[in-house]
Amino acid sequence: MNVFRKIWKWFEDRTGLGAFIGPIAQHPIPPRSRWWYVFGSATLFAFAVQVVTGIALATVYVPSGGQAYESLRSITQDVPWGRLVRGMHYFGASAMVLFIGVHLMRVFWMAAYKFPREMNWLTGAVLLFFTIVMGFIGQVLRWSQNAVWSAVVGAEQAARVPLIGEWLARVLLSGQSVNSATLSHYFVLHVFILPGSMILLIGAHLALVIRNGITEPPRPEDAVDPATCRQVYEDLLAREGVPFWPYGACRDAIFGVAVVLGVVVLAIIYGPPPIGLPPDPSNLHATPTPDWYLFWYFAILALLPRGAENAFMILAPLFLAVVIVALPFVAPYGARSWRRRPWAPIMVLFVVTCIIVLWRAGVREDWSPHFTVTPLTDAAIGTTSGLVHDGAALFYSKGCLYCHAVGDQGGKRGPNMIDAGDRLTRDEITIRMMNGGNGMPSYAANLTPTQSEALVTFLLSRRTQGPAR
């Protein structure tokens, strides 16, 4: 022990680290700060996982359009511990998005954005934006079919911004289309620029937390008055405050370690996300999907009325940014307790409910063709030969089953054809099939008269009552 004391004394004499950290560790926090306050630290632990695993991945990953996909496949299949590290990086990103969102909602619920903590709120909001951008760029760096087309979709959305849209799209793609420069620039952003910016912002955010203090759990009688609130807070700390170490730090450490262990366990059990098919920008039938934490936004875009996408993509993010930035300046004073601000928990619960409902819709993805469906079975068709059976085979081979289910088998983009013979006449089926409409392509040039007859006969045989018409 004497040896360790001598080493520490020498180190402290040369660096002064203990004298710097000691006051920070001992700074007082409100007495009723409990587990609600751990989500900011949990986000920091998740970010640490991202930094460590990201450095490990960057030593093997090749940011080249011709080699990125194979290098990622090699990391997953050949490099020792590569699958685990990739899985930890993926679930670490998921944890970071989740906990920074929960932290933001907790701050809003308790009105911790009010005076004098406006800058705490704004730096946290910027960190939330950077986290989402990092998640999107990380998906593109997988450089698979889904990744390449995700970059294209992102650029197409940016192109809808008035005046600067085309320029912004070219910046996002580093040119007119996806190319090797796209990947190189995204890699630089993901590995150097954004992490460095986030480290500076995290440092600033923590410095502001230490300077302005951790908000005490609000009581109904409390109200923020700029003339007295600082003194009231200092009197509370002097009277009832407890040192951050060990009281608050232990809770943060316990929850943070649990987050890291959870990331490791999920990475071991589930592994990294599938790499998917190699990139092929010429494949126009690709259906890119985001990572799970953006499924809710994916669902909104898919469910919007036709023609409303442009306005939503531009106005919704702009409105959200304005609300977040303006909030601490529009309502900097007054009550903090949710009992005197009932609209705050109502808004939080409304947003959470919407996200969950939309997320479930995004998981089901009923609006997209299901390219993995299998042909109808003979039992579902009702016969093993003849024109009806031939029509059922065509219903699959021509891609109709991707969008239209027959019973419980097939896609859900279009109407279920289990009762097509009850709802439609022969002429109605033929006209719709030949002309298309409402997102359905025309099959006039893709069907021979014999094939058309077989398809119509099959659909007319899908009845629950009455004879075919």
N, C-alpha and C positions, 0 to 999 in steps of 0.2 A: 504493500500500500504506500509506503514511503517513496518507493521508486516512482509510482504513478503520480504522487503529489509533486515530486520534483519535476517530472516531465511536464505536468500541467502548469506548474509555476513558471517554468522556462517558456512554455508556449504562450502563456498569458502575458508574460513580461514582454515578449516580442510582438505580439499581435493585438493585445487588448480586447480579444474576442469576448471574454467573459464579462468585462466591464460594459461591453456594448449590448450583449444579449441579456445580461442579468436584469436591468431595469425593464426590458420588454417582457421578459418572462414573469416578472413580479408586478406588472401593471394591474391595477384593480379592475374587476369586472362586477357588474350588478349581481346581487346575491341570488336572484331568482332565474338566472340564465341556466337553462336546462338543455335537454337533448334537441330541442327545436333549433338550437344554434349550431349544430354540427355540420350542416349541409354545405356551408362555404368551405370548411376544412376538408370535407369529403371530396369536393370538387378539386381542391388542391392536391390531395393524394392521388386522385385519378389522373390529374395532369402530370404528376411525377411519374406514374406508370407509363404515360404516353411518351415522355421524354426518354426514359430508359429504354423502353422497347423500340421506340422510333430510331434511336441511335444504333441499336443492334441491327434493325432491319436495313438502315441506310448503308451499313458496311457491306451488304451483300446485294441489295437491290440495284439494278442497272437502269437508270432513267433514260433509256433509249427506245425509240418507237419500235425498233426491230428486236430488242432483247428484253424489254420490261416484262412482258407476259411470261417468257420462259424463265426469267430470273425469279419471278414470284412463284412459279410452279416449282422451281428448284428449291426455294426457301421452304416451301410447304412439304415437299416430298423427300428431299435429299439432305438438306442442312440439319445437323443435330439441333434439336430443340426449336427448329424453325417453325413447326406447326404450333407449338405452345406460344412462342413469342408473337406470331401473327394473331393467334387467338386472343392473347392478352391485349394486344394493341387495338383489336376490334372492340372487345368488351370494355376496355378502358375508355375508348371514345364514347361508347354507349353510356357508361357510368357518368362520364363528365357531362354529357348533354342532359341526362336525367337529373343529376344533383344540382347543376347550375340552374335548371328550370325550377326545381323545388325550392332552392335558395331564394330565387327571385320572387316566387309566390309567397314565401314566408316573410320576406322583407315588406312586400306590398300589404300582406294581411296585417302586420304589426305597424304599418306606416313608418317604417324605419328609414324612409326616404326623406322625411321632413327635416327642417332645419335642426342642426347644422350639417346634416349628412347628405346634402344634395350631390356632392361630388362622389361620395361612396356609391350612390345609386347609378350615376352616369358611367363611372368606370366599370361597374359590374355589368351594365347593359352592353357596353362595348365588348367586354369579355364574352358575353353570351353570343353576340354576333360573330366574333372571331371563332368561337367554338363550333358553331354551325357551319361556317365557311370551311374550317379545317376538316370537319366530317365529310363535307361534299368533295373537297379536293382529295382527301384520302381515298374515297370511292373511285375517283377518276384514275388515281395512280395504280389501281389494280390492272388497268389497261386491258381489260377484257372486252367482249362484245357489249356487255351492259355498261361498262365504264365509259367506253368511247361514245356511245350514244347518249349517256347521261351528260357528257360534256356538250354534245350537240344540242340537246334539249335545253340545257342551261343557257347556251348562247342564243338559241331561238327566243327564249323568254326575255333575255336582255335586249334583243333586237327590237322588241316592241316598245321600248322606252322612247318617248318622243324626242326628236332632235338628235340625241346622241346614241340612239339604239344601235345603229349599224356600226358605229365606231366602237361601242362597248362590246359588241359581239366579236368584232375582229380582235380586240384586246384579249377577250376570254379564250379565243381559239388560237391566238398568235398568228393570225392569217385569215384567209377566206374559208378554210376548212380545217378539220382536225389533222394534225401533222406531228412530226417528232418535236418541233419547237413547243407545241402545246404541252406535251408531257414534261419537257425540260423546265418550262416556266412554272408549271404547277408543282414540280418537285422542289424548285427553289423556294416557292411560296410556302410549301408545306413543311419543309425541313429547316429553313433559315429565317425567312422574313416574318412569317406569322408567329412561330414559336418565340422568336426574339422579342417581337412586339408584345406578346402575351406575358412574357416574363417581366418586362418593364411595367406593364399594366397591373399585373398581380402585385408587384412590389409597391406600386403607387396605391393600389387598393388597400393593401395591408397597412401601409403607413397612414392612410386616412382613417382606417379602423382604430389604430392605436391613438392617433391624435384626437379623434372625435369621440372615441369610446364605443363600447358595444351597447346598443339600445337596451334598456331594461324592459321586461315584459310590461306592456301597458295596462293600466288600471282605468276603469271608467271615469274616475275623477281627474285623471291626468290630462293636461293639454300643453301643447308646445307654444310657449311665449318667448319670442326671441330676446326679450329684455331680461328674462329670469331663468330660462331653461338650462343654460350652462351652469349657473350657480346651483340650481336645484340638483342637477346631475352630480356635480362635484360634492355637494353635501351628502347625497345618497351614498356615493362611494366612500367618503370619509366615515360615514356612520355605519354602513352595512357591507361595504365592498369586500370582496375576497380576491386574493391574488390569482392571476390567470394560471400560474403554475403553483400547485398541481391541479386545482379544481377544474378549470375549463380545459386545460391542456390534456388532462387524462381522458375526458370525454371525447375530445377531438381525436386523440391518438387511438382510443379503442374503436371508435367508429371508422376512422381512416384505415386502420389495419384490417378491420372486417371488410371494408370495400376492396382492398387489395386482395385479400384471400378469396373474396367472392369472384373477382375477376379471374384469378388463377383457376379456381374450381370450374367456372364456366368455360374457360379456355381448354381445360383438360377434357371436360365432358363433351362439349359441342365443337370445339376447334374453331378455326377461322371460317369466315364465310366462303362458300364455294368460289373458285376462280372463274368458272364458267367457260364459255367458248372463246377462242382467240378473237382479237378485234377484226372486224370486217365492215368498214364504213359503207360498202356497197350493198349490204344486206338491209333492204328497206323494210323488212318484216320484223326487225328487232323491236322489242317492247321493254325499254329500260325502266327499271324501278329503283327507287332510292333505298338506303338502309332503313331499318325498321323505325327509327325515331323520326323520320320524315314521311312516314306512310300517311299521316293525317293530312299533310299538305298535298300530297299526291292525290288523295281522295277528293279534296276540295276541287282541284283542277279538273278531275275527271267528271265530277258531278255537277259542275257549273252548267247553266244553260248555254246552248250553242251561241257563240258570239260574245259571251261575257268574259272570256278568258283574258283578253287584252286589258280590259279595265281593271279586273281583279289583280292581275300580276303587277300592275303599276301602282294602283291606288291602295291596295291592302297593305303591302310592306311600307309604303310611304305613310299611311295613316298610323300604323303600329309604331313606326319610328317617331313620329311626331308626338303621339300619346306618351311614349316612354320618356322622351326627352323633356316634354313639357310638364309631366306629372309633379316633380318636386318643386317646380316654380309656380304652378297653378295652385297647389295645395301645400304650401310649406309650413303652415301653422295649424293650430287647432287640435282636436281630439285625435288620439292614436288608437284607442281601444276599439275593437271590432263591434262592441256593444253600442257604441255611439257612431259607428261607421258600418251599419249592416250591409250596405251595398258592396263593401270590400270582400267579405267572405262569399257573398252571393256571386260576385264576378269571378272569384277564384274557382268556386265550385262549377259555375257555368262553363268556364274555359276548360277545366279538367274534364268535365263530362263530354264536351264537344270533341276534345282531342281523343278521348277513349272511343267514342262512337265512330268518329272518322277514321281512327287508326284501325278499328276492326273492319270497316269497309275497305280500307286500303289493303289489309291482309287478304280479304276475300277477292278483291279486284274483279268484281263481276262485270265491269265495263270493258274488260280486255278479252280478246280471244284466248281460249285455253288450248295452246298448241300441243299439250301433252295428253289430250284425251285419246282414248283407244276406240277402235271400231265398235259399233253396236253388236251385241251378242245375238245369236239366233233366237234365244228366248225373248229378248227385247223386241226383235223384229217380228216374231210370230210365225216365221216360215224359214225354211232352209233353201228355197229355190224360187224361181219365177221372177216376175217383173218387180214385185215388192222387195224381194231380197236384193235384186240388182240395184234398185233405187236407194236402198239403205247403204249399200257399198259406195255408191256415188255420193251420197250425203256426207260420207266421211272423206272420200278421196278428193272431193272438190272443196273441202274446207268448211262445209256448212256446219258440221258438228262442233267446230271451234267456237262458234258464236251462239248456236241454237242447241239447247238440250232437247233430248227426247226422254221425258221422264226425269230421272235423276242423273242422267249421263250426258255430258256435253257442257259447253260454255253457257254463260248467262247474259251475254251482251244483247242478244236478241230474244224474242218471245220463245217460250217453251213450245215445241211442236207436238207435244203428247196428244193434243186435241185439235190438230190442224184441220182434220177432216170435218170436225164439227163447226169450226169457225169460218172456214174459207171454201169457196167453190173452186172447181177446176180452173175456170178462167182467172179468178183472182190470184191463185197460186202461180199460174203461168205468167201473168202480167208482172207480178212482183219479182219473180225469178229472172225474167228477161230484162226488165228495166232497172231493177235495183231501187235505191232510195233510202234516206234516213241512215246513212252510213253503210248500207249494204251495197256491194258492187253489182254491176250488171253481169249476168252470165250468158247473154245472148250469143256472144262470140266464142264461148267456152263449152257449149253443149251441142251435141248433134240432136236431131229430132228424136232418135231412139232414146238417148240419155235423158232428154227433157221429159219424155213420156214416162220413163222409169221413175224419175224423181217425183213427178206429180202423182203418179200412182202410189208411191210409197207414202207421201205426205197425206194423201186422201185416206189411206188405210189407218192413219193415226186418229182413231175415234174413240170416244167414250160412250156415245149414244147415237142412234139413228143410222141410216144408210149413207153411203158416200154420195156426194152430189157432183 
